[in-house]
Amino acid sequence: MNTLLHICCAPCANMCIDTLRADGFAVTGFWYNPNIHPFTEYRSRRNCLREYAQTIDLQMIERNDYGLRPFVREVASDIEHRCVKCYDMRLYAAAQTAAEHGFDSFTSSLFISPYQKHDLMREVAERAADEYGVQFLYRDFRPYFKEGQARARELGFYMQKYCGCVFSEEERYLKPNKIIR
């Protein structure tokens, strides 16, 4: 079965790729992350993924448009509920790309993160699958999170400190024990 794996970053993707391949899936990576800010962060994550993909013979489809402006326009009216809009943008793009390229299914490396809103992502992915007529391959990759992060460090991957959007970066640094003034 051919599946398209939306990838947010190489550290989150490595165990997802290994797990899917071990389960017999032919995996193609998909890069589309308009939420990532600033551009230097976007470029660092994308380039790390590109390099990793070459080392593991992972074919990639890139929708490589830095989409900060459309992302901010989409979330500006309701920043507190931005995550659902972010999931919508990325998972609908993954479902559309999977359908257009004839994949049997799609999923996302976002499902490895214990910091993401897992049930909400699944809900969005299922709606996207219905809209585009492609199967959403549900996998809860969270049990592999620590192993994937450890492997990412061993491989010297670029390791980010926040989810990706400017608002998640702000929240990270405004935590009571991390306030930087």
ROVO-202787 format. One record per residue (C-alpha): residue number from 1; x, y, z. Coordinates in nm, 2 decimals. Last residue first. Example, Ala and Ser with C-alpha at 12.3 -4.5 7.8 and 13.67 -1.06 7.14 Angstrom:
REM residues 2
+-----+--------+--------+--------+
!  nr !   east !  north !     up !
+-----+--------+--------+--------+
!   2 !   1.37 !  -0.11 !   0.71 !
!   1 !   1.23 !  -0.45 !   0.78 !
+-----+--------+--------+--------+
END
This chain:
REM residues 181
+-----+--------+--------+--------+
!  nr !   east !  north !     up !
+-----+--------+--------+--------+
! 181 !   1.32 !   3.98 !   2.94 !
! 180 !   1.33 !   3.60 !   2.91 !
! 179 !   1.05 !   3.42 !   3.09 !
! 178 !   1.14 !   3.05 !   3.09 !
! 177 !   1.03 !   2.93 !   3.43 !
! 176 !   0.69 !   3.10 !   3.40 !
! 175 !   0.63 !   2.98 !   3.04 !
! 174 !   0.65 !   3.29 !   2.82 !
! 173 !   0.93 !   3.15 !   2.61 !
! 172 !   0.73 !   2.85 !   2.49 !
! 171 !   0.42 !   3.05 !   2.44 !
! 170 !   0.60 !   3.29 !   2.21 !
! 169 !   0.73 !   3.01 !   2.00 !
! 168 !   0.38 !   2.86 !   1.98 !
! 167 !   0.25 !   3.19 !   1.86 !
! 166 !   0.52 !   3.23 !   1.60 !
! 165 !   0.42 !   2.90 !   1.45 !
! 164 !   0.65 !   2.60 !   1.45 !
! 163 !   0.59 !   2.36 !   1.73 !
! 162 !   0.87 !   2.49 !   1.95 !
! 161 !   1.24 !   2.42 !   2.03 !
! 160 !   1.36 !   2.28 !   1.70 !
! 159 !   1.62 !   2.01 !   1.67 !
! 158 !   1.84 !   2.01 !   1.36 !
! 157 !   1.94 !   1.66 !   1.31 !
! 156 !   2.27 !   1.53 !   1.44 !
! 155 !   2.20 !   1.16 !   1.37 !
! 154 !   2.24 !   1.08 !   1.74 !
! 153 !   2.01 !   1.37 !   1.83 !
! 152 !   1.74 !   1.25 !   1.58 !
! 151 !   1.77 !   0.90 !   1.72 !
! 150 !   1.70 !   1.02 !   2.07 !
! 149 !   1.40 !   1.22 !   1.94 !
! 148 !   1.27 !   0.91 !   1.76 !
! 147 !   1.31 !   0.69 !   2.07 !
! 146 !   1.13 !   0.95 !   2.28 !
! 145 !   0.84 !   0.98 !   2.04 !
! 144 !   0.79 !   0.61 !   1.95 !
! 143 !   0.49 !   0.55 !   2.19 !
! 142 !   0.34 !   0.87 !   2.03 !
! 141 !   0.30 !   0.71 !   1.68 !
! 140 !  -0.07 !   0.67 !   1.70 !
! 139 !  -0.15 !   0.56 !   1.35 !
! 138 !  -0.45 !   0.64 !   1.14 !
! 137 !  -0.42 !   0.59 !   0.77 !
! 136 !  -0.67 !   0.84 !   0.62 !
! 135 !  -0.80 !   0.69 !   0.31 !
! 134 !  -0.86 !   0.90 !   0.00 !
! 133 !  -1.18 !   1.04 !  -0.14 !
! 132 !  -1.08 !   1.41 !  -0.12 !
! 131 !  -1.35 !   1.54 !   0.11 !
! 130 !  -1.38 !   1.22 !   0.31 !
! 129 !  -1.00 !   1.21 !   0.37 !
! 128 !  -1.00 !   1.57 !   0.47 !
! 127 !  -1.28 !   1.51 !   0.72 !
! 126 !  -1.08 !   1.21 !   0.87 !
! 125 !  -0.77 !   1.42 !   0.89 !
! 124 !  -0.95 !   1.70 !   1.08 !
! 123 !  -1.09 !   1.45 !   1.33 !
! 122 !  -0.75 !   1.28 !   1.37 !
! 121 !  -0.58 !   1.62 !   1.43 !
! 120 !  -0.84 !   1.71 !   1.69 !
! 119 !  -0.80 !   1.38 !   1.87 !
! 118 !  -0.42 !   1.43 !   1.88 !
! 117 !  -0.40 !   1.79 !   2.00 !
! 116 !  -0.02 !   1.81 !   1.96 !
! 115 !   0.23 !   1.80 !   2.24 !
! 114 !   0.27 !   1.42 !   2.27 !
! 113 !   0.40 !   1.44 !   1.91 !
! 112 !   0.41 !   1.13 !   1.70 !
! 111 !   0.08 !   1.20 !   1.52 !
! 110 !   0.23 !   1.51 !   1.37 !
! 109 !   0.43 !   1.27 !   1.15 !
! 108 !   0.12 !   1.27 !   0.93 !
! 107 !  -0.10 !   1.02 !   0.75 !
! 106 !  -0.21 !   0.95 !   0.39 !
! 105 !  -0.37 !   0.67 !   0.20 !
! 104 !  -0.39 !   0.47 !  -0.13 !
! 103 !  -0.18 !   0.73 !  -0.31 !
! 102 !  -0.29 !   0.82 !  -0.66 !
! 101 !  -0.10 !   1.15 !  -0.70 !
! 100 !  -0.40 !   1.38 !  -0.70 !
!  99 !  -0.56 !   1.19 !  -0.41 !
!  98 !  -0.25 !   1.20 !  -0.19 !
!  97 !  -0.19 !   1.56 !  -0.27 !
!  96 !  -0.55 !   1.65 !  -0.17 !
!  95 !  -0.52 !   1.45 !   0.15 !
!  94 !  -0.19 !   1.61 !   0.24 !
!  93 !  -0.32 !   1.96 !   0.16 !
!  92 !  -0.62 !   1.89 !   0.38 !
!  91 !  -0.38 !   1.78 !   0.65 !
!  90 !  -0.17 !   2.09 !   0.64 !
!  89 !  -0.42 !   2.37 !   0.62 !
!  88 !  -0.68 !   2.20 !   0.84 !
!  87 !  -0.42 !   2.12 !   1.11 !
!  86 !  -0.32 !   2.48 !   1.11 !
!  85 !  -0.68 !   2.59 !   1.14 !
!  84 !  -0.74 !   2.35 !   1.42 !
!  83 !  -0.42 !   2.48 !   1.59 !
!  82 !  -0.52 !   2.84 !   1.57 !
!  81 !  -0.80 !   2.82 !   1.83 !
!  80 !  -0.64 !   3.08 !   2.07 !
!  79 !  -0.53 !   3.29 !   1.78 !
!  78 !  -0.89 !   3.35 !   1.66 !
!  77 !  -0.91 !   3.63 !   1.40 !
!  76 !  -0.54 !   3.60 !   1.31 !
!  75 !  -0.55 !   3.23 !   1.23 !
!  74 !  -0.62 !   3.23 !   0.86 !
!  73 !  -0.44 !   3.56 !   0.78 !
!  72 !  -0.14 !   3.44 !   0.97 !
!  71 !  -0.13 !   3.11 !   0.77 !
!  70 !  -0.18 !   3.29 !   0.44 !
!  69 !   0.11 !   3.53 !   0.52 !
!  68 !   0.34 !   3.26 !   0.65 !
!  67 !   0.31 !   3.03 !   0.36 !
!  66 !   0.67 !   2.97 !   0.26 !
!  65 !   0.59 !   2.77 !  -0.06 !
!  64 !   0.76 !   2.44 !  -0.09 !
!  63 !   0.48 !   2.20 !  -0.16 !
!  62 !   0.74 !   1.93 !  -0.16 !
!  61 !   0.69 !   1.57 !  -0.26 !
!  60 !   0.96 !   1.35 !  -0.13 !
!  59 !   1.10 !   1.00 !  -0.21 !
!  58 !   1.27 !   0.85 !   0.08 !
!  57 !   1.59 !   0.67 !   0.00 !
!  56 !   1.71 !   0.67 !   0.37 !
!  55 !   2.01 !   0.90 !   0.33 !
!  54 !   1.84 !   1.12 !   0.07 !
!  53 !   1.53 !   1.17 !   0.30 !
!  52 !   1.77 !   1.28 !   0.58 !
!  51 !   1.92 !   1.56 !   0.37 !
!  50 !   1.58 !   1.69 !   0.26 !
!  49 !   1.44 !   1.67 !   0.61 !
!  48 !   1.73 !   1.88 !   0.75 !
!  47 !   1.68 !   2.13 !   0.47 !
!  46 !   1.31 !   2.16 !   0.54 !
!  45 !   1.36 !   2.21 !   0.92 !
!  44 !   1.64 !   2.47 !   0.87 !
!  43 !   1.45 !   2.65 !   0.59 !
!  42 !   1.13 !   2.69 !   0.80 !
!  41 !   1.34 !   2.81 !   1.10 !
!  40 !   1.52 !   3.06 !   0.88 !
!  39 !   1.18 !   3.17 !   0.75 !
!  38 !   1.05 !   3.26 !   1.09 !
!  37 !   0.81 !   3.09 !   1.14 !
!  36 !   0.66 !   2.76 !   1.05 !
!  35 !   0.29 !   2.77 !   0.99 !
!  34 !   0.30 !   2.71 !   0.61 !
!  33 !   0.42 !   2.35 !   0.66 !
!  32 !   0.40 !   2.14 !   0.35 !
!  31 !   0.66 !   1.87 !   0.30 !
!  30 !   0.52 !   1.53 !   0.19 !
!  29 !   0.72 !   1.21 !   0.23 !
!  28 !   0.66 !   0.89 !   0.03 !
!  27 !   0.61 !   0.57 !   0.21 !
!  26 !   0.56 !   0.22 !   0.06 !
!  25 !   0.39 !   0.05 !   0.35 !
!  24 !   0.48 !  -0.30 !   0.47 !
!  23 !   0.43 !  -0.26 !   0.85 !
!  22 !   0.81 !  -0.22 !   0.89 !
!  21 !   0.79 !   0.07 !   0.63 !
!  20 !   0.52 !   0.24 !   0.84 !
!  19 !   0.72 !   0.20 !   1.16 !
!  18 !   1.05 !   0.32 !   1.01 !
!  17 !   0.88 !   0.62 !   0.85 !
!  16 !   0.70 !   0.72 !   1.17 !
!  15 !   1.02 !   0.66 !   1.36 !
!  14 !   1.22 !   0.91 !   1.15 !
!  13 !   0.94 !   1.17 !   1.10 !
!  12 !   0.93 !   1.36 !   1.43 !
!  11 !   1.30 !   1.45 !   1.42 !
!  10 !   1.28 !   1.50 !   1.04 !
!   9 !   1.02 !   1.78 !   1.06 !
!   8 !   0.65 !   1.84 !   0.99 !
!   7 !   0.62 !   1.55 !   0.76 !
!   6 !   0.30 !   1.46 !   0.58 !
!   5 !   0.33 !   1.09 !   0.50 !
!   4 !   0.18 !   0.98 !   0.17 !
!   3 !   0.10 !   0.61 !   0.17 !
!   2 !   0.14 !   0.34 !  -0.10 !
!   1 !   0.00 !   0.00 !   0.00 !
+-----+--------+--------+--------+
END
